[in-house]
Amino acid sequence: MTKILEADDHVVRDGIKKIFDEPPGTVSEIANILALSVKTISTYRARILEKVEMKTNAPITRYAIQNKLVS
């Protein structure tokens, strides 16, 4: 993510804030908010899941709900 922030810092920061304020429903919506391609967002998602040793969104979603990160 460092490369993205260097490229267009304010766009990404504003996009991230918007995602947390009103979570989008699809990868396409996230890509539009951050002005990135769907493929880039999908790659980031895959890398995050790999890093936390998860294969699906379910454990992340469960964690977010249990810790009141989403409503």
Secondary structure, 3 states (H helix, E strand, C coil): CHHHHHHHHHHHHHHHHHHHHCCCCCHHHHHHHHCCCHHHHHHHHHHHHHHCCCCCCHHHHHHHHHCCCCC
